[in-house]
Amino acid sequence: MVSTYLNYSRITSDLRTSLNRVADQPLVAREAQYYKENIGSVKTVDAFLDDYRLYAYAMKAHGLEDMAYAKAFMRQVLESDLKDKDSFANRLTDERYRNFAEAFNFSTSSATAQTTAQQDALIGLYNERVSNLDTVLKGDNAYFNAAMDLVTNVDQFLGNERLRSYAFGIFNIDKRNYSYDQVRYALTSEPADLANSQTAAQTRRTDAEKTLTDLETRETAVKDITTLTAQLAAAAEADKPAIQAQIDAKNAIVADLDTKLPPRGDQSNALASQLSTEVSLLTRQISMLDSYRQLNAAFNFEPDGSVPAGGKAITDEKKKMLNEAYIFSSPRLTPSGAVLNRDYFEQKIGSITTVAELVADTRMLNYVRTAFGLPPTAVGATIENILTSDINDPNSYVNKFGGEYNKAYKALLAAFNFKPDGTLPADTKPQTAAQTKTTTDGYMVHYNDADDEDDESKIGRYKLQIKTLKTVDDLIGNSELRSFVLSAFGLEKEDLTPRRLKQILTSDLNNPASYANSLRDERYTKLVKAFNFNPDGTLGAPKLAQNEADIVNMAKAYIVEKSRFGTEEEKKTAKTKAEEESKYYTTQIQKVETLDDFLKDKRLVDIVLIGAGIDPEGVKTDYLKQMFASDLDDRKSFINTDPNGLKYREIVSAFNFDKDGKIVSGEAGQIQTRRGLITTIDLYLNQTLEENEGADNAGVRLALYFKRKASEITTPYDLLADNALMQVIRTAYSMPEGMASAKIEMQAAYIERTMDIKDLQDPDKLEKLLQRFTALYDVENNTDVSPGLAILTGGSGGGISADALFSLAQLRSGGR
């Protein structure tokens, strides 16, 4: 028999070739092909367990072939929530079960309208727009003021979309459905012409409404006559004259209206319908003409569309007026609007002489109410009652009413100097400078309270409602949700019909010809990225650089790797730092949209490499790019030919980048990610290779197994918990046979004295250890049936005693 050393060296000198030979074996190739072709169609644990070929393949891959009979047990493993430390798989001491559960996604569904990261990003955009609104409004004002100075004719003004939209927003003109000719006419007409047109429209509407009223009056009278005639027939003789008088009066009304109106029936009904339509159209026309008159008054265009000689299209005074109107046209009050209200109050308060005068000015009333934190229910009469109270009278309004707002009532009263009759004492102003400052300070603190509360409420409802979505139509059909989403992306004023919005939200951004991409507006592409809708409008899997399970696993692997070795204090400190870094990873990786985004963030890259046991130093970006661009199924690809490629297969498979570095998402509901699939197939090949070699030489199998598991070994207890691993250590270090029966703590201490566990993470030191083992193995095991083979096949040969195994299990379950 060829020596263990030579066999091991032959296999590991080109491990990839050895694995490829295994993969080419007909049975192995057939089972792998079946697994690849069918695992994607499995949606439930039952379906997986019922397909014995799939189930057996996965069990063998994870070294659990001898447990394939225990389907009820494995069901609990597969259904475990690995984020719950008390879940079934996490409570088992054998890590193989947890690793098996990690390879599948049975405990959660991946289809969702939004991930937490997507939701947070959208809400962040909404808050950012709110924060930036004042800056945007001031920027729009600055542009309008500067650009209008350059306007020389009306067509230049109307041809500038930004200027046109600015003015239309102020004067309530529909920017999507307007007539260029009508607006141009409005801007160049004499004010009297527009006033006459509006008056004429109002007259026509009044006439139409009168005719409609007459038609309704006649119809009602006819119905009343029918009712009264029936009453007359049944009435007592004494009552009949009165009823007949009512009938005669109604007949007179009908007779009079018959002379003015078309015959009753179809002609009258047609006229009523025509007039109703006319009234509706005229109402809109009157409103439009009112907007046109205001628009006309704001600008200075001649009948030919030019600007008056030596003048401007708009005066500075009108600019200021429009600037203020634009600030107040915003859906919420911004700091600039608050300052305008403050200035208005401070300029006018000195001229106020009575409480009635103060509360009659709506702007002043709102300012005062806001300054002292009073609710909208505090109407003018409430404010008047407060300001005319006598604080020294226990029965006065401020001393008896207000409830939770009573303190504010008294503060408001103290801020003004009105007498109980609502007037001011002689030579007294409504407020002193100090009182005005108190009022203004309060207003600048409270002016946005209502908007902030409204935002908080909107965000809360959004978080609740977004969880209920099942299709894109659910989002589009919910006006509150739709409004919030569109506002976040600055699309609330765009002409987005339900059909058009659905086309956008179901676009494939990887397709340059998709509808969202064709719009060439990043707001729409960002909107698509915020959700996970399939082309048919159903919920899809999140389009992330990594699936949620892989994100968790990467972060956990980093924490484990950074805190594996050292003193307990050193490990604790290292773990704390690593946990902070992993939080960065779990947050930022969900924002990555391309491979380049990922590779540019060195912190993310380092976390991934360190978690995989790879030193980031010396790993070049171009090298990583080649790894990620490789086809994992192509033996000639870079990742499958590079000497270190095997280390990167699990890393690359844990990401959802295509060959161009773009994110692609798998089908929602798949029970295994790409990483899970690749890992399972690779593990199956390793298991088969080890079994094949072990059939001839168990020492080779032990060495290959140890080499594969070495990266997971952190403490002596990891060795002691696995008989196969311990056989390698016992042989390599010629441990006394009696040591296997010693207490577990004594065995652990002996291992620590004999070797440095950390050396197993050094490839060179690990290789020397395995060379030592293989060289000594043949010396110690020169029989046909090796103890190593017995260990790996479940034999009852030498090993840790039952008592020691029990102690080990107790120790591990208690945490070490």
C-alpha positions in Angstrom: 0.0 0.0 0.0 1.3 3.5 -0.9 2.3 5.4 2.2 -0.1 7.8 3.8 2.4 10.6 3.4 2.8 10.1 -0.4 -0.9 9.7 -1.0 -1.8 12.8 1.0 1.0 14.8 -0.7 -0.3 13.6 -4.1 -3.8 14.8 -3.5 -3.1 18.1 -1.8 -0.4 19.2 -4.2 -3.2 19.9 -6.6 -6.4 19.6 -4.6 -8.5 21.2 -7.3 -7.5 18.5 -9.8 -8.3 15.9 -7.2 -11.7 17.3 -6.6 -12.4 17.6 -10.4 -11.6 13.9 -10.8 -14.2 13.2 -8.1 -16.7 15.5 -9.8 -16.2 13.7 -13.1 -17.2 10.3 -11.6 -20.5 9.4 -13.2 -22.4 8.9 -10.0 -21.1 12.1 -8.4 -21.8 14.1 -11.6 -25.3 12.7 -11.9 -26.2 13.5 -8.3 -24.7 17.0 -8.6 -26.7 17.7 -11.8 -29.9 16.5 -10.2 -29.3 18.7 -7.1 -28.6 21.8 -9.2 -31.6 21.3 -11.4 -34.1 20.5 -8.7 -33.2 22.4 -5.5 -34.5 25.7 -7.0 -38.0 24.3 -7.3 -38.3 23.2 -3.7 -40.3 25.7 -1.6 -41.0 23.8 1.6 -39.3 21.6 4.2 -41.7 18.8 3.4 -40.8 18.9 -0.3 -37.1 18.9 0.5 -37.4 15.9 2.9 -39.6 14.0 0.5 -37.1 14.2 -2.3 -34.6 11.7 -1.0 -31.9 12.4 -3.6 -31.8 16.1 -2.7 -32.0 15.4 1.0 -29.4 12.7 1.0 -27.0 14.8 -1.1 -27.2 17.7 1.3 -26.9 15.5 4.3 -23.7 13.8 3.0 -22.3 17.2 2.0 -22.5 18.4 5.6 -21.2 15.2 7.1 -24.6 14.2 8.4 -25.2 11.1 6.2 -25.6 8.9 9.2 -28.5 11.1 10.4 -30.5 10.9 7.2 -33.0 8.6 8.9 -33.9 11.2 11.5 -36.2 13.4 9.4 -38.2 14.7 12.3 -35.0 15.8 14.0 -33.7 17.4 10.8 -37.0 19.2 10.3 -36.4 21.0 13.5 -32.9 21.9 12.5 -34.1 23.3 9.1 -37.0 25.3 10.6 -34.7 26.9 13.3 -34.4 30.7 13.3 -30.6 31.1 13.5 -31.0 34.7 14.7 -32.5 33.3 17.9 -29.8 31.9 20.1 -32.4 29.6 21.8 -33.6 28.0 18.5 -33.2 24.3 18.1 -30.1 24.3 15.8 -28.4 26.9 18.0 -28.9 24.8 21.1 -27.2 21.7 19.6 -23.5 21.4 20.5 -22.6 19.9 17.1 -21.9 22.9 14.7 -22.7 20.7 11.7 -26.4 21.1 12.3 -26.2 24.8 12.5 -24.1 24.9 9.3 -26.7 22.7 7.7 -29.5 25.1 8.6 -27.4 28.0 7.4 -27.2 26.5 3.9 -31.0 26.8 3.6 -33.7 29.5 4.0 -36.7 27.6 5.3 -37.3 29.7 8.4 -38.0 33.0 6.6 -39.5 34.1 3.3 -37.3 36.3 1.1 -40.1 38.0 -0.8 -40.8 41.5 0.6 -41.9 44.9 -0.7 -39.0 46.5 1.2 -36.2 45.4 3.4 -35.5 47.4 6.6 -32.6 49.1 4.9 -34.8 50.1 1.9 -37.4 51.4 4.3 -34.9 53.3 6.3 -33.4 54.8 3.1 -36.8 55.9 1.8 -37.7 57.5 5.1 -34.3 59.1 5.2 -34.9 60.6 1.8 -38.3 62.0 2.9 -36.7 63.6 6.0 -33.8 64.9 3.8 -36.3 66.5 1.5 -38.1 68.1 4.4 -34.8 69.4 5.8 -33.7 70.7 2.4 -37.0 72.2 1.4 -36.2 75.7 2.7 -32.9 75.7 0.8 -34.7 74.6 -2.4 -37.4 77.3 -2.0 -34.8 80.0 -1.5 -32.8 78.7 -4.5 -36.0 78.8 -6.7 -36.6 82.4 -5.6 -33.0 83.4 -6.4 -33.3 81.8 -9.8 -36.6 83.5 -10.6 -35.4 86.9 -9.5 -32.2 86.6 -11.6 -33.7 85.0 -14.7 -36.7 87.4 -14.8 -34.2 90.3 -15.2 -33.1 88.7 -18.5 -36.6 88.2 -19.9 -37.4 90.5 -22.8 -40.7 89.0 -24.1 -43.5 86.8 -23.0 -42.5 83.9 -25.1 -39.1 83.8 -23.5 -40.8 83.7 -20.1 -43.3 80.9 -21.1 -40.5 79.0 -22.9 -38.5 78.7 -19.7 -40.0 75.7 -17.9 -38.6 76.6 -14.5 -39.9 80.2 -14.6 -43.2 79.0 -16.0 -43.6 76.3 -13.3 -42.7 78.8 -10.6 -45.5 81.2 -11.6 -48.0 78.5 -12.3 -47.5 77.1 -8.8 -48.2 80.4 -7.2 -51.3 81.2 -9.3 -52.8 77.7 -9.2 -52.5 77.1 -13.0 -52.3 73.4 -14.0 -48.8 73.0 -15.6 -49.8 69.8 -17.2 -53.1 70.8 -18.8 -52.8 74.5 -19.8 -53.2 76.3 -23.1 -50.1 78.2 -24.2 -52.2 80.6 -26.2 -54.6 81.3 -23.4 -51.8 81.9 -20.9 -50.0 84.2 -23.4 -53.2 86.1 -24.0 -53.7 86.5 -20.3 -50.2 87.9 -19.8 -50.5 90.4 -22.7 -54.2 91.5 -22.3 -55.5 94.6 -20.8 -56.6 93.9 -17.2 -60.1 95.2 -18.1 -60.5 92.6 -20.9 -59.8 89.8 -18.4 -62.2 91.3 -15.9 -64.9 91.6 -18.6 -64.4 88.0 -19.6 -64.7 86.9 -16.0 -67.8 89.0 -15.5 -69.3 87.6 -18.7 -68.6 84.0 -17.5 -70.1 84.8 -14.1 -73.3 86.2 -15.8 -73.6 83.1 -18.0 -73.2 80.9 -15.0 -75.8 82.8 -13.0 -78.3 82.5 -15.9 -77.6 78.8 -16.3 -78.0 78.3 -12.6 -81.3 80.2 -12.6 -82.7 78.0 -15.5 -81.5 74.9 -13.6 -83.4 76.1 -10.5 -86.5 76.8 -12.6 -86.4 73.3 -14.0 -86.0 71.8 -10.6 -88.8 74.0 -9.2 -91.2 72.9 -12.0 -90.3 69.2 -11.5 -90.9 69.5 -7.7 -94.2 71.3 -8.3 -95.4 68.6 -10.6 -94.6 65.9 -8.1 -96.3 67.9 -5.3 -99.5 68.2 -7.5 -99.6 64.4 -7.8 -99.2 63.9 -4.1 -101.8 66.6 -3.2 -104.3 65.2 -5.7 -104.1 61.8 -4.0 -104.6 63.5 -0.6 -107.6 65.5 -1.9 -109.4 62.3 -3.0 -109.0 60.8 0.5 -109.6 64.0 2.5 -112.6 65.0 4.5 -114.9 67.6 3.0 -113.7 70.2 5.5 -110.1 69.8 4.4 -110.6 69.8 0.7 -110.7 73.5 0.1 -107.2 74.0 1.6 -105.7 71.1 -0.3 -107.3 72.4 -3.5 -105.8 75.8 -2.9 -102.3 74.3 -2.7 -102.9 72.4 -5.9 -104.0 75.6 -7.7 -100.9 77.4 -6.4 -98.6 74.6 -7.7 -100.5 74.6 -11.0 -99.9 78.3 -11.3 -96.1 77.8 -10.8 -96.0 75.1 -13.4 -98.0 77.1 -15.9 -95.7 80.1 -15.5 -92.6 78.0 -15.9 -94.0 76.1 -18.9 -94.0 79.4 -20.8 -90.2 79.9 -20.1 -89.0 76.3 -20.3 -89.0 73.5 -22.9 -91.7 70.8 -22.5 -91.4 68.5 -19.7 -89.7 65.1 -20.3 -86.8 64.4 -22.6 -86.3 68.0 -23.7 -86.2 69.3 -20.2 -83.9 66.5 -19.0 -81.5 67.2 -21.9 -81.4 70.9 -21.1 -80.8 70.2 -17.4 -77.8 67.9 -18.3 -76.4 70.5 -20.7 -76.8 73.3 -18.1 -75.1 71.2 -15.4 -72.1 70.6 -17.6 -72.1 74.3 -18.5 -72.1 75.4 -14.9 -69.2 73.1 -14.1 -67.2 74.4 -17.1 -68.0 78.0 -16.3 -67.0 77.5 -12.6 -63.6 76.3 -13.8 -63.3 79.1 -16.3 -64.1 81.7 -13.7 -61.4 80.2 -11.4 -59.0 80.1 -14.2 -59.7 83.7 -15.2 -59.2 84.7 -11.6 -55.7 83.1 -11.8 -55.1 84.8 -15.1 -56.0 88.2 -13.7 -53.6 87.7 -10.8 -50.9 86.5 -13.3 -51.5 89.5 -15.5 -51.2 91.9 -12.5 -47.9 90.4 -11.5 -46.1 90.9 -14.9 -45.5 93.8 -17.3 -45.9 92.5 -20.8 -47.2 94.7 -23.7 -50.0 93.5 -26.0 -47.3 92.4 -28.5 -45.6 90.4 -25.8 -42.6 92.7 -25.3 -41.3 94.3 -22.1 -42.0 98.0 -21.8 -39.1 100.2 -23.0 -36.7 100.9 -20.1 -38.7 98.6 -17.8 -38.6 95.0 -16.6 -40.9 92.0 -17.0 -41.6 92.3 -13.3 -40.9 95.0 -10.8 -38.8 94.4 -7.6 -41.9 95.0 -5.5 -43.8 92.3 -7.4 -40.8 90.0 -7.2 -40.9 90.3 -3.4 -44.6 89.6 -3.4 -44.2 86.5 -5.5 -41.2 85.3 -3.5 -43.3 85.4 -0.4 -46.2 83.7 -2.1 -43.9 81.0 -3.4 -42.6 80.4 0.1 -46.1 80.0 1.5 -47.2 77.8 -1.4 -45.1 75.1 0.1 -47.0 72.2 1.7 -45.3 73.0 5.0 -44.0 76.1 6.7 -40.3 76.4 6.3 -37.8 78.6 8.3 -38.1 81.3 5.6 -41.9 81.3 6.0 -41.5 81.5 9.7 -39.3 84.5 9.4 -41.8 86.2 7.1 -44.5 85.6 9.6 -42.3 86.9 12.4 -41.5 90.1 10.4 -45.2 90.6 9.7 -46.1 90.3 13.3 -43.3 92.5 14.6 -44.2 95.2 12.1 -47.9 95.2 12.7 -48.2 94.6 16.4 -47.4 98.2 17.2 -50.4 99.5 15.3 -52.9 97.1 17.0 -55.2 99.0 19.4 -57.8 96.3 20.5 -58.0 92.6 21.0 -60.8 92.4 18.4 -58.4 94.0 15.9 -55.7 91.4 16.7 -57.9 88.3 16.4 -59.5 89.6 13.2 -56.2 89.3 11.4 -55.9 85.6 10.7 -52.2 85.7 10.2 -51.7 87.5 13.6 -54.1 85.1 15.3 -52.3 82.0 14.0 -48.9 83.5 15.0 -50.0 84.1 18.6 -51.7 80.7 18.9 -48.5 79.0 17.6 -46.2 81.1 19.7 -47.8 79.8 23.0 -48.3 76.2 21.8 -52.1 76.4 21.7 -54.1 73.8 19.7 -56.0 74.7 16.5 -59.2 74.5 18.6 -58.2 77.8 20.3 -60.2 80.0 17.9 -60.4 83.8 17.9 -63.0 83.9 20.6 -60.8 81.8 22.8 -57.8 84.1 22.3 -60.0 87.1 22.9 -61.3 85.6 26.2 -57.7 84.9 27.3 -56.4 88.4 26.5 -59.4 90.1 28.2 -59.0 88.2 31.4 -58.1 89.7 34.8 -55.4 87.5 36.3 -56.4 88.8 39.7 -60.0 87.6 39.4 -60.3 84.0 40.4 -63.4 83.7 38.2 -61.8 85.1 35.1 -61.4 82.9 31.9 -57.6 82.2 32.4 -58.2 81.1 36.0 -61.1 78.7 35.2 -60.4 77.2 31.8 -57.6 75.8 29.7 -57.0 72.4 31.3 -53.6 71.2 30.2 -53.1 74.5 28.3 -53.9 76.7 31.3 -50.2 77.5 31.8 -50.0 78.6 28.2 -53.2 80.7 28.6 -51.6 82.6 31.4 -48.3 83.0 29.6 -50.3 84.4 26.6 -52.1 86.9 28.8 -48.9 88.0 30.4 -47.4 88.7 26.9 -50.0 91.5 26.1 -51.3 94.6 27.8 -55.0 94.7 27.0 -57.6 95.7 29.5 -60.6 93.5 30.3 -62.7 95.5 27.8 -60.2 94.6 25.0 -58.7 98.1 24.7 -55.3 99.4 25.7 -54.5 101.8 28.6 -53.5 105.3 27.5 -50.1 105.6 26.0 -49.6 101.8 26.1 -48.6 99.5 23.3 -50.0 96.0 23.0 -46.6 94.6 23.9 -43.3 95.8 25.3 -40.1 94.9 23.4 -39.5 92.1 26.0 -43.1 90.8 25.5 -42.6 90.8 21.7 -39.3 88.9 22.1 -41.1 86.3 24.3 -43.8 85.9 21.7 -41.3 85.7 18.8 -39.0 83.2 20.6 -42.0 81.0 21.3 -43.1 81.2 17.7 -39.7 80.3 16.3 -39.6 77.2 18.6 -43.2 76.0 17.9 -43.9 77.0 14.3 -43.1 73.6 12.9 -44.5 71.5 15.7 -47.6 70.5 13.8 -45.6 69.5 10.7 -43.2 67.5 12.8 -46.0 65.7 14.5 -47.7 65.1 11.1 -44.4 63.7 9.7 -44.0 61.4 12.7 -47.5 60.1 12.2 -47.0 59.7 8.5 -43.8 57.7 9.0 -45.4 55.5 11.6 -48.3 54.7 9.3 -46.0 54.1 6.4 -44.0 51.5 8.4 -47.2 49.7 9.3 -48.9 49.8 5.9 -45.8 48.9 3.9 -45.8 45.5 5.6 -49.3 44.7 4.3 -48.4 45.1 0.6 -48.7 42.0 -1.6 -48.5 43.5 -5.0 -47.5 46.8 -6.7 -51.2 47.6 -7.1 -51.6 47.7 -3.3 -49.0 50.5 -3.2 -50.5 52.4 -6.1 -54.0 52.0 -4.8 -53.2 53.4 -1.3 -53.3 57.1 -1.8 -51.5 57.8 1.5 -48.7 55.4 0.9 -48.3 56.6 -2.7 -48.2 60.2 -1.7 -45.5 59.6 1.0 -43.4 57.6 -1.4 -43.6 60.1 -4.3 -42.8 62.9 -1.9 -39.7 61.2 -0.7 -38.4 61.2 -4.3 -39.6 64.6 -5.3 -42.2 63.2 -7.7 -45.4 64.4 -6.1 -46.0 67.0 -8.8 -45.2 64.7 -11.7 -48.0 63.4 -14.0 -47.9 59.8 -12.8 -51.0 57.8 -13.7 -51.5 54.5 -12.0 -50.5 52.7 -15.2 -47.4 54.8 -15.7 -46.3 54.4 -12.0 -46.8 50.6 -12.3 -44.6 50.5 -15.4 -41.9 52.3 -13.5 -42.0 50.2 -10.3 -41.9 46.9 -12.2 -38.9 48.0 -14.4 -35.8 45.9 -14.6 -33.0 48.4 -14.1 -30.4 45.9 -15.5 -32.2 46.3 -18.8 -31.2 49.7 -20.5 -34.4 49.7 -22.5 -36.7 49.3 -19.4 -39.3 52.0 -18.9 -37.7 53.5 -15.8 -34.3 53.7 -17.5 -35.9 55.2 -20.7 -37.1 58.2 -18.6 -33.5 59.2 -18.0 -34.3 60.7 -14.6 -32.5 59.3 -11.6 -35.5 59.9 -9.4 -37.3 57.1 -11.1 -34.4 54.7 -10.9 -34.1 55.4 -7.2 -37.8 54.8 -6.8 -37.5 51.4 -8.4 -34.5 50.5 -6.2 -36.5 51.3 -3.1 -38.9 48.4 -3.7 -38.7 44.7 -4.8 -41.5 44.2 -7.3 -41.4 41.5 -10.0 -42.2 42.4 -13.6 -45.7 41.0 -13.0 -46.2 43.3 -9.9 -45.9 40.6 -7.3 -43.4 40.8 -4.4 -39.8 39.7 -5.3 -36.6 39.0 -3.5 -34.7 42.1 -2.3 -32.1 43.2 -4.9 -29.2 43.4 -2.6 -25.5 42.7 -3.0 -26.1 39.9 -0.5 -29.0 38.0 0.8 -30.0 38.7 4.4 -28.7 35.3 5.6 -25.3 35.8 3.9 -25.0 39.3 5.4 -25.6 37.9 8.9 -23.1 35.0 8.2 -20.4 37.4 6.9 -20.7 39.7 9.9 -20.7 36.8 12.3 -17.6 35.2 10.7 -15.7 38.5 11.1 -16.6 38.7 14.8 -15.5 35.1 15.3 -12.3 35.5 13.4 -11.3 38.7 15.3 -12.0 37.3 18.7 -10.8 33.7 18.4 -7.5 33.9 20.2 -5.8 35.7 23.1 -6.7 36.1 26.8 -10.3 36.3 27.8 -9.9 40.0 28.3 -8.3 40.4 24.9 -11.0 38.4 23.2 -13.7 40.4 24.9 -12.2 43.7 23.8 -11.6 42.4 20.3 -15.2 41.1 20.1 -16.6 44.4 21.1 -14.7 46.2 18.4 -15.6 43.6 15.9 -19.3 43.8 16.7 -19.2 47.6 16.0 -17.4 47.0 12.7 -20.0 44.3 11.8 -22.8 46.8 12.4 -21.1 49.0 9.8 -21.0 46.0 7.5 -24.7 45.0 7.9 -25.8 48.6 7.3 -23.5 49.6 4.4 -23.6 46.4 2.4 -27.3 46.9 1.9 -26.5 50.2 0.2 -24.0 48.7 -2.3 -25.4 48.7 -5.8 -22.5 47.4 -7.9 -19.3 45.4 -7.4 -17.3 48.7 -7.8 -19.3 50.2 -4.9 -18.2 47.2 -2.8 -14.6 47.2 -3.8 -14.2 50.9 -3.2 -15.2 50.5 0.5 -12.0 49.0 2.1 -13.8 48.4 5.4 -16.4 46.2 3.7 -13.8 44.3 1.8 -11.5 43.8 4.8 -14.4 42.4 6.9 -15.3 39.9 4.2 -11.7 38.7 3.7 -10.9 38.6 7.4 -14.1 36.6 8.1 -12.9 34.1 5.5 -9.5 33.8 7.1 -7.7 35.8 4.4 -5.2 38.5 5.2 -6.4 41.7 3.4 -2.9 42.9 3.1 -1.6 42.2 -0.4 -5.0 41.4 -1.9 -5.3 43.8 -4.8 -8.6 45.2 -6.1 -8.0 43.9 -9.6 -7.4 40.4 -8.2 -10.7 40.5 -6.5 -12.4 41.8 -9.6 -11.2 38.8 -11.5 -12.5 36.5 -8.8 -15.9 38.1 -8.9 -16.1 38.1 -12.7 -15.4 34.4 -12.8 -17.9 31.7 -13.6 -18.0 29.4 -10.7 -19.2 26.5 -12.9 -16.4 27.0 -15.5 -13.3 25.0 -14.6 -11.2 27.3 -16.8 -12.4 30.5 -15.1 -9.9 32.6 -13.1 -11.4 31.5 -9.7 -11.1 27.8 -10.6 -7.5 28.0 -12.0 -5.9 30.4 -9.5 -3.9 28.6 -6.8 -5.9 30.3 -4.1 -9.2 30.2 -5.9 -10.8 27.6 -3.6 -10.7 30.1 -0.7 -12.7 32.6 -2.7 -15.5 30.4 -4.0 -17.6 30.8 -0.9 -16.9 34.6 -0.8 -17.9 35.1 -4.4 -20.9 32.9 -4.2 -22.2 34.9 -1.2 -22.7 37.9 -3.4 -25.3 38.6 -6.0 -23.1 40.3 -8.6 -23.2 39.2 -12.3 -20.2 39.2 -14.6 -20.6 42.9 -15.2 -20.7 43.7 -11.5 -24.4 44.5 -11.4 -26.7 43.1 -8.8 -29.1 40.3 -9.8 -31.7 38.9 -7.6 -32.8 35.3 -7.4 -36.4 34.1 -7.4 -38.2 34.9 -4.2 -39.0 31.9 -2.1 -35.9 29.8 -3.1 -34.8 27.8 -0.2 -31.1 28.0 -1.0 -28.9 31.0 -1.9 -26.1 30.7 -4.4 -23.6 30.5 -1.5 -25.6 27.7 0.0 -25.7 25.8 -3.3 -22.0 26.2 -4.1 -21.0 25.4 -0.5 -23.2 22.2 -0.5 -21.7 21.0 -3.9 -18.1 21.8 -2.8 -18.6 20.0 0.6 -20.1 17.0 -1.2 -17.0 16.8 -3.4 -14.7 17.0 -0.4 -16.7 14.4 1.5 -16.6 12.1 -1.4 -12.9 12.6 -2.0 -12.2 11.9 1.7 -14.4 8.8 1.6 -12.8 7.5 -1.6 -9.3 7.9 -0.2 -10.3 6.6 3.1 -11.4 3.3 1.6 -7.8 2.6 0.8 -6.0 4.6 3.5 -7.9 6.0 6.5 -4.9 8.1 7.4 -5.3 10.1 4.2 -8.9 10.6 5.0 -8.1 11.8 8.5 -5.5 14.3 7.1 -7.8 15.7 4.4 -10.6 16.0 7.0 -8.3 17.8 9.4 -7.1 20.2 6.7 -10.7 21.1 5.8 -11.8 21.6 9.4 -8.7 23.4 10.7 -10.0 26.9 10.1 -12.9 26.2 12.5 -10.7 25.1 15.4 -10.3 27.7 18.1 -9.8 25.9 21.4 -8.6 22.4 22.5 -12.3 21.6 23.1 -13.0 21.9 19.4 -10.5 19.1 18.9 -11.7 17.0 21.8 -15.3 17.2 20.5 -14.3 15.4 17.3 -12.7 12.0 17.5 -11.3 12.2 13.9 -9.5 15.5 14.7 -8.1 14.1 17.9 -6.8 11.0 16.2 -4.6 13.4 14.1 -3.4 15.2 17.1 -2.7 12.0 19.1 -0.7 10.6 16.3 1.2 13.7 15.3 2.2 14.4 18.9 2.4 10.8 20.1 0.0 11.5 23.0 -0.1 8.7 25.6 -2.9 6.2 25.1 -4.2 6.7 28.6 -4.7 10.4 28.0 -8.0 9.6 26.1 -9.5 8.4 29.4 -8.5 11.4 31.4 -10.8 14.1 32.5 -11.7 16.5 29.7 -10.0 19.5 31.4 -6.8 17.5 31.8 -6.8 16.6 28.1 -7.4 20.2 27.1 -4.6 21.4 29.3 -2.3 18.8 27.8 -3.1 19.9 24.3 -2.4 23.5 25.2 1.0 22.5 26.5 1.7 20.4 23.5 0.7 22.9 20.7 -0.4 26.4 19.9 -3.9 26.1 18.6 -3.4 29.4 16.7 -0.8 27.7 14.5 -3.6 25.8 12.8 -4.6 29.1 11.1 -1.1 29.4 9.5 -1.1 27.4 6.2 2.6 26.5 6.5 2.4 25.4 10.1 -0.7 23.4 9.4 0.9 21.6 6.5 3.9 20.7 8.6 1.6 19.3 11.2 -0.2 17.1 8.6 3.1 16.0 7.1 4.2 14.9 10.6 0.9 13.1 11.0 1.0 11.3 7.7 4.6 10.3 8.3 3.9 8.8 11.7 0.5 7.3 10.8 1.9 4.3 8.8 4.3 3.6 11.6 1.6 3.4 14.2 -1.1 1.8 12.0 0.5 -1.0 10.1 -2.7 -3.2 10.2 -5.3 -3.8 7.6 -8.0 -2.1 9.6 -6.9 1.3 10.9 -8.3 2.8 14.1 -8.6 6.0 12.0 -11.0 4.3 9.7 -13.0 2.9 12.6 -13.3 6.5 14.0 -14.6 7.9 10.7 -17.0 5.1 10.0 -18.4 5.0 13.5 -16.5 2.1 14.9 -16.0 1.7 18.6 -12.3 1.7 18.7 -10.1 3.9 20.8 -11.2 7.4 21.6 -12.6 9.6 24.3 -14.4 7.7 27.0 -18.2 8.0 27.4 -17.7 10.0 30.7 -15.3 12.4 29.0 -17.7 12.9 26.1 -20.5 13.6 28.6 -18.3 16.1 30.4 -17.5 17.7 27.1 -21.1 18.0 26.1 -22.0 19.5 29.4 -19.2 22.0 29.2 -20.0 23.1 25.6 -23.7 23.4 26.3 -22.9 25.7 29.2 -20.7 27.9 27.1 -16.9 28.0 27.3 
